[in-house]
Amino acid sequence: MAIALLLSGCFWRSYPRQATTHAELLKAMAHKGVDLVVLGRLTAESMPELTYPLERAGAFVDAAAARAGAAPPTSLAALRALCDRYRALLDALDRVRRAERGAAAGEQLAPALAAVDAAAAEVRRALAAEG
């Protein structure tokens, strides 16, 4: 039992750094994805580069939720929301890349990108509030 508590403590000690890393990576990859669509360079073959960070962040959220039990930190809900916004952006990227390029693509993707940026900022705010 003591080993389980020790390992759990290690997880939560590194949680803020890991959550921040996932949030920043999702934000950066969202911007990269939009840039690729605007330039007409996003293909179906390059989508895994954008989906992999979401898979890793989702696995981290699931692991943290399992460890948190009934009292998850606010930042975990914010990170889950960021994953949802990023997933919505990926869907938009895939749809828009087939029909648009340039400024028109950027305009269509702007709301989804802004939602990812806002969700990433909320993760940072929640982490800061948690100390």
C-alpha positions as CSV (number, residue, x, y, z in Angstrom):
1,M,0.0,0.0,0.0
2,A,2.8,2.4,0.8
3,I,4.4,1.8,-2.6
4,A,1.1,2.7,-4.3
5,L,0.8,5.9,-2.4
6,L,4.4,6.8,-3.2
7,L,3.9,6.1,-6.9
8,S,0.6,8.1,-6.9
9,G,2.5,11.0,-5.2
10,C,5.1,10.9,-7.9
11,F,2.4,11.1,-10.6
12,W,0.8,14.2,-9.1
13,R,4.1,15.9,-8.5
14,S,4.9,15.7,-12.2
15,Y,1.2,16.3,-13.3
16,P,1.5,20.1,-13.7
17,R,4.5,19.8,-16.0
18,Q,3.0,17.0,-18.0
19,A,-0.4,18.8,-18.3
20,T,1.3,22.0,-19.4
21,T,3.3,20.1,-22.0
22,H,0.2,18.4,-23.5
23,A,-1.6,21.8,-23.6
24,E,1.2,23.6,-25.3
25,L,1.8,20.8,-27.8
26,L,-1.9,20.6,-28.7
27,K,-1.9,24.4,-29.2
28,A,1.2,24.3,-31.3
29,M,0.0,21.4,-33.4
30,A,-3.4,23.1,-34.0
31,H,-1.6,26.2,-35.4
32,K,0.6,23.9,-37.6
33,G,-2.4,22.1,-38.9
34,V,-4.2,25.3,-39.8
35,D,-1.0,26.6,-41.5
36,L,-0.7,23.4,-43.5
37,V,-4.3,23.7,-44.7
38,V,-3.9,27.4,-45.6
39,L,-0.8,26.4,-47.6
40,G,-2.6,23.5,-49.3
41,R,0.0,21.1,-47.8
42,L,-2.2,19.0,-45.4
43,T,-2.9,15.5,-46.8
44,A,-4.6,12.4,-45.4
45,E,-1.1,10.9,-45.1
46,S,0.1,13.8,-42.8
47,M,-3.0,13.6,-40.5
48,P,-1.3,11.1,-38.1
49,E,1.2,13.7,-37.2
50,L,-1.7,15.8,-35.9
51,T,-3.7,13.0,-34.3
52,Y,-0.9,11.4,-32.3
53,P,-0.6,14.3,-29.8
54,L,-4.3,14.0,-29.2
55,E,-4.0,10.3,-28.5
56,R,-1.2,10.9,-26.0
57,A,-3.0,13.8,-24.3
58,G,-6.2,11.7,-24.1
59,A,-4.3,8.8,-22.5
60,F,-2.7,11.2,-20.0
61,V,-6.2,12.6,-19.1
62,D,-7.6,9.1,-18.7
63,A,-4.7,8.0,-16.5
64,A,-5.0,11.2,-14.4
65,A,-8.7,10.8,-14.0
66,A,-8.3,7.2,-12.9
67,R,-5.8,8.3,-10.2
68,A,-7.9,11.4,-9.1
69,G,-11.0,9.4,-8.3
70,A,-13.9,11.5,-7.1
71,A,-11.9,14.7,-6.8
72,P,-10.1,15.5,-10.0
73,P,-8.3,18.9,-10.2
74,T,-10.0,21.6,-12.2
75,S,-7.1,21.6,-14.6
76,L,-7.9,18.0,-15.6
77,A,-11.4,19.0,-16.7
78,A,-9.8,21.9,-18.6
79,L,-7.3,19.6,-20.3
80,R,-10.2,17.2,-21.3
81,A,-12.0,20.2,-22.8
82,L,-8.9,21.2,-24.7
83,C,-8.7,17.6,-26.1
84,D,-12.4,18.0,-27.2
85,R,-11.7,21.3,-28.9
86,Y,-8.6,19.9,-30.6
87,R,-10.6,16.9,-31.9
88,A,-13.2,19.3,-33.3
89,L,-10.4,21.2,-35.0
90,L,-8.9,18.0,-36.5
91,D,-12.4,17.3,-38.0
92,A,-12.5,20.8,-39.4
93,L,-9.0,20.5,-40.8
94,D,-9.8,17.3,-42.6
95,R,-13.1,18.8,-44.0
96,V,-11.7,22.2,-45.1
97,R,-8.5,20.8,-46.6
98,R,-10.6,19.1,-49.3
99,A,-12.3,22.3,-50.4
100,E,-10.3,25.4,-49.5
101,R,-6.9,26.9,-49.4
102,G,-5.4,30.2,-48.6
103,A,-7.3,33.0,-46.7
104,A,-10.7,31.2,-47.2
105,A,-9.4,28.1,-45.4
106,G,-7.9,30.3,-42.6
107,E,-11.2,32.1,-42.2
108,Q,-13.2,28.8,-42.0
109,L,-10.8,27.4,-39.4
110,A,-10.4,30.5,-37.3
111,P,-13.2,29.8,-34.9
112,A,-12.0,26.2,-34.2
113,L,-8.4,27.4,-33.7
114,A,-9.6,30.2,-31.4
115,A,-11.4,27.6,-29.3
116,V,-8.2,25.5,-29.0
117,D,-6.3,28.6,-28.0
118,A,-8.9,29.6,-25.4
119,A,-9.0,26.0,-24.0
120,A,-5.2,25.9,-23.7
121,A,-5.2,29.2,-21.9
122,E,-7.8,27.8,-19.5
123,V,-5.6,24.8,-18.7
124,R,-2.8,27.3,-17.9
125,R,-5.1,29.4,-15.7
126,A,-6.4,26.3,-13.8
127,L,-2.9,25.0,-13.2
128,A,-1.8,28.3,-11.9
129,A,-4.7,28.5,-9.6
130,E,-3.9,25.0,-8.3
131,G,-0.4,26.1,-7.4
